[in-house]
Amino acid sequence: MDKMEKGSEWRKWDLHFHTPSSYDYGDKSVNNQEIIDELANNSISVVAITDHHIIDIERIVDLQKLGAKKGITVLPGIEFLSDAKGKVPIHFIGIFSETCNLEYVWGQIENKTSISRIKGEGKKHNEVYCHLDNTIDLIHELGGLVTIHAGEKSNSIENITHSLPHGEAQKTEIAEKIDFYELGKVDDKKGYIDVVFPAIKKHIPMIICSDNHNIRKYVLKEGCWIKADTTFEGLKQVVFEPKQRVRIQSLKPHQKAGYQAIESVKISHSSFHPQTIHLNQNLNSIIGGRSTGKSILLGSIAKRLNCDKDVKTDNMDYSNFVSEVADNITVIWKDGTENDDRDIEYFPQSYMYTLAKNKNKELDRLIEGIIKQDHEKNQLISNYEIFSSENNTDITNKVNKIFQLLEDLNKRKILIKEKGDKKGIESEIEKLNKELQELKSKSKISDEDLEKYSKLKGERDEISKSNEFFNDEISRIENLKEKFFIAKEIDYDLVSLSEDNRQIIKSKFDDLKAKFQKEWNAEIDKIQAENRSSKDKNLERIKQIEADQLFIKGLEAFQNNQQYREVETKLKIQKDKLADILVIKKEIDKLKEQIETFKRFIQESHRQYLTKIESIKEDLSISRDKLGINAFARLNVESYKSLLYRSINQQSNQGQNIVSVDLKNVEEYFKSVNQLFEKLLDKAITLKQQYSHSTLCNELMATNHFEISYSIVYDDIFNQMSEGKKAFVVLLLLLDFSTKDCPILIDQPEDDLDNRAIFKDLVAYLIKKKKQRQIILVTHNPNIVVGADSELIIVANQNGTDSPNKNGVKFQYVSGSLENTRELDNAIKITLDSQGIKQHVCEILEGGNEAFKQRERKYAILMN
């Protein structure tokens, strides 16, 4: 692989390096091979030879040949001493292209600066002082770049004395001319960023170099990392992007993990030139004319990695072709993994616009995905989802219970009706009591004994009735041992835990469940013992009554009286009926009370779907700079109305009124739900055949029609923005709020945006995000490619008469960096091979030349 096929990458550069050609070199016995070998051992990719007041052409040419074998680029350069503007001379360096006419460059410098005095006057190298301004101008005229010592070194620009007239003006003038500050130590960097650059209103790239004078003692003060092709053109990019292209640190900057970046894509489809496209781990821009295979490449990568988004929703043939291509490519990740289904984010053409135009569940899901990246907010949402599910179950159980209670209530109403009319029974009892009194008055028992007998008999009858109640009660309570305590199994809730924790918790739960069941049974047994004791006491009292002589005397007096016995039997029957009616009446009242309690509970529980969202919405809201996301509870009216439509028989006016209810707010919704709930309990509404009153009641009350939704604010409320601004805000959400680290694939984001200010913001976001995540995008906009300093450009071409590909294949790609510069060679017929990447950018992207010039004008330097 060509070492620059992946575009601009971070490599170590040393831009101040001496050879034995310098008068003060430490060991003149050092040879060129030794120099190259030691640089290679220290992983130096580019070195600038900057001997004092000399360009040793022969040595540099030899070093370039030797360096090429080791992958090291050797740039020619020279170090100057300036005429003294302060207490001591200033050291500065000129660096030139590896392809420059070195004889010409050296000839101009040797003859147009004070260096001529070395040969002409026999001056020593350290006795010659070159005019700072004039020499800098000459270096630039020769196409070179200027670095100057900066920091606390005595021979630095900062040593220009403040006591000299116009000292500050001189420093500003120098700052406007030079291209790089060479720091003496890493700590100097902060002072320049905080003080110097704001003062001169210019950010000058800072480098640190070895200033080595003996390769056998080669030591780097710190790593100087430059993100560029290993060429002079690559070095120029640092001037144009001083904040983005250079870092002074030990480790290689901005390295993404092996699973976070795609290394390459190998294409083997018959419509494509068979090739491997190497990708940069930062920003990759795919450019080309119409129908040149840009979106096909991007979409194929997404499809190969199992992305479920449609490449083009309105073109099935195109989508099918992309899927076919995806089957014939191999995606290789930075860690060597092939065709894994690792996470990516893919945004097809018009994706942001579609989301923005139709604020729908997909946008809500996207926002919620962002919200869930915060662990605490994710837990809140998860807790709400669990609550909603459990609330559904709880309401369903309560609705089923209320219909069971209604059924029991109806049975008791029928039973009480079967028992007879209470007033009629009371009248009959009064009549029978009079008959008994008349019969008693004719008996042979005294009035006093008769009264005592009647009391004893009444007590016995009442106790016997009480024991019938105890028998029923004891049976019901005994059943509670099995039916009342039914512990909710927790296996489902433990699924996400580790096996060890799952087993421990399940074991503890089962132990507690068994312990509680045992304790519960013991408590039931205690209650049963009390009931049985009361029953036994009643039986003992009945025995006492039946053994009482007065009771026996009364029985003897009346048991042989046939008429008395018949009346007494009738009276007992009526009294039993009356007692039963009173018991049933109490049960009916109790059932009604229970039904009302369950109704209130169900209605309150249904409202909890909203209340819970209201309680967490503030904690779910987030903001960053001007962009904010506010959570709120959204009533899904469509879902509710759909339920009404499919369940309510609309042949009657009542049904039509229910279905056509106009819900202006949530309170009208709750009013509608509660009214329908009451009607369903009363079975006072006609339903469609597939529904019963109980099934609809369950679906009505145990369905959550509320959703956590989100509103977006960016300078303005989302729904009041233009469509283009909405699309930009959606892109901000995708790029700025997401904490994902997987690659982002975007197809023509500029299509959705509506003004230059947004383009400017988009470029800023791309610059920021590419450090964190690999970005692969298709674009027609030069401001995105050049302004965001795309590390790799992939140029797409479709075969045609005026744009031939190799072997006439339909699609072909070529890739490289922005600094890959080569003017058009008409002798080369293959379109993509005929010129450099920069020239392709300028030709393909309308305004490409201006985009380059605009960037370069920021630093008052134009590329040659």
C-alpha positions, 0 to 999 in steps of 0.5 A: 500500500502507498503510505499516503493512500489513506490521506493525511495521517499523523506522523513524526516530523523533525524540521530542524536537523543538522548534518556534518555540513554544519560548522558546529556539528558534533562528530564529522565522521557521521555518514549519511546512511547512519543519519537515515538509520537513526531517524528510522529507528526513531520513527521519523517520517519527514526531516528537514536538513537545516545546516547553518548558512549552507545547503549541501546539495550533494549531501541532501540528494544522497540523503533523499535517496537513502531516505526513500528506501526507509520511507523517510522524506528529506526536505532541503532547508537552511538555518540563518542568523539574523542581524541583531534587533535585540541583544543577540541574533535571531535564528530562523530557518527556510524549508523548501520542497523536496522537488524544488530546483535545489541548485537554483534555490541555493544559488539565489540564497547564496548570492542574495543574502549576506551568506555571500560574504562567506565565500566573497570575504572569507567570513566564518559561518557564525560571523554572517548575519542575514537581514531578517525581513529581506531573507524571509521575503526571499524564502517565500519568493523561492516557494519556501516556508519560514520557521523561527525560534520562539519561547524563552531561548536567548536567540528567539523572536521574543528576545527582541527588546522592548526598549528599542523604538517600535519593538512591538510593531517589529514583532507583529510584523515578523509574526505576519511573515513567518509560518512556524514558531519553533518552541524551545520546550513544551511549556512555552506553548501555553503562553503563545496560545493565551497571550501572544496569538490573541495579541497578534491576532493570528494563530501560528503553528507551533513545532518542536524539533531536535536541533540535533548536531550529532546523530549518535546522540539523537534525542527528541525533546518531544514528539512533533506530530504533523497530520499530512502527506510526507511532502512539502505540500503536506507541510503547507497544510499545517500553515492553512490549518494551524490548530488541526494539523500539528500536535506536540506530545508523546503519543500519536494523536487522536487514535481510535480503537480498532473496532471504532474505524473502518480500515479499508473496503475491498470491491470485487463487483463486476461493475467496479474496477477491482480495488481496495480503498483505504480509509482514514480514521478521521474525515473521508469525503467522497466526491464525483460528478452525477451518477459516478458511484459516490452514494453506491459506495457509501450505501454498500458499506452501510448495507454490508454492515447490516444497516437497516436504513433504505439507501433510496426509498423511492428507487427499488432498482437502485436499492437492489443494486446497492444490496448486490454491490454490498454482497461483493465488498469486504469491509475490514476494520482497523483491528483486522476484523472483516464484515462484522455487524459492528455498529455504524450510523448511516444517514442516507440522502435527505435523511435529516430533512425527512426527519425534520419535516415529519417530526415523528416517532423515528426522530423521537427514537433518535433523540431518546437514543441520545438521552439514553447515553446518559446512564441516569437518564437511561435508568429513568426511562427504563424505570418508566417502561417497567412501571408502564408494564407493571401498571398494565398488569396491575390494572388488568388484574383490577379490571378482572377483579371488578368484573368478578365483583360485578358478577358476584354482586349480580348473583346476590341481587338475584339471590336476595330477590329469590329470598323474597320481599323484606317487608313481606317477610317481616309482616309474615313474621309478625303474624306468625309471632301473634299466632304463637303467642295465642298458642302459648297462652293456651299451653300448660306452662306458666308465663314466666317459664314460657318467657325463659324458654323463649329466650333460651330457644331464641339464643340457641337458634341464633347461635346455630345460625352463627355456627353456620357462618363460622363453618363458611368462614373457616373454609374460606380462610383455609383456602387463603393458604394456597390462593392469597399469597401468590408471589410474583416470579422474578426470573424475567427481571433477573435476565440482564444480571450475571449468572452468579448474581442471578443465582444468589438473588433467586436463591434468596428470593426463594428462601424468603418466599418459603419463609413468608409462606410458612409464616403466613400459614402459621398466622392463618392457623392462629386465626382459624384456631380462634374461629374454631374456638368460638365455634366450639364455645357456641356448640358448648353453649347449645349443649348447655341450653338443650340441657336446661330444665326450663328449655326441656320443659318448654319443648315438652309443652310444645313438641306434642302440639302439632299446630304449635310446631307447624307455626314455629317451623314457619316462623323459623323459615321466615326468620332465616330468610330475613337473616339471610336477606340482611347478610346478603344486603351487607354483602351487596353493600360491601361489594359496591364499596369494593367496586367503587374502590377498584374503580378509583384505583383503576382510574388513578392508576391509568392517570399514573401513565401521565403523572410518572412522565411529568415527574421525570421530564425535567430530569430527562431534558438536556442542553448544550450551548444553544441546543436544548432537548425538553422531554414531555408527555405526548398523548397518542390520540391516534392510538386511542381513537383507533381503539374506539373505532375498532371496538365501538358499534357506531350504528347508534348515535351513542356509538358515533358520539363516543368515537368522534370525541374531540380531545383538545387536551389530556383532561378531555381524554381522561374524561372520555376514558372514565365515561366510557369506563363507567358505561362498560361496567354498566354494560350500557354500550353496544360493542362490535362482535369481537369485543366484550365489555370486559375485554374492551375495559381491559384494553381501555384502562390497561393501555398506555396511550402516553409516550415520552416525547421530546421538543427541540430548541435551537435559537427558536422552537423546532416546529417554528424553524424553516425546514433547512434549519430543522435539518441542521438541528437534526444533524447537530443532534446526530453529531454533537449530542451522540456519545457513540464512537462508531463510524458515521456515514452521511450522504450529502448533508448539504442537500438538507441545509439552507444557508451559508451560516449553517454550512459554517456551523456544519464545518465546525462540527465536522472538525470537532467530531472527526477527532472523536469518530470516523466520518465518511461522507458524500458531498458536492460542497467544497466548503465541507471538503476544504473547510473541514480539512478532510483527511482523505478524498475519494474521487468517484468516476463513471466510465464515459467517452470523455471520462474513461476508467481502467479497462472500461469498467463502469465505476472506479475510485482514486483516493488521496489527501488535499495536499496531493497536488499534480497538474492535469497531464493530458497524455494520461487517458485514465481520468482519475490518474490524470491529475492530483486530488486537489485538481480533482476537487477544484474540477468536480466541486463548483467553487473548489478553487475559491474554497482553497483560496479562501482558506489560504487567504486566512494566513496570507499565503497562496499555494503555488 
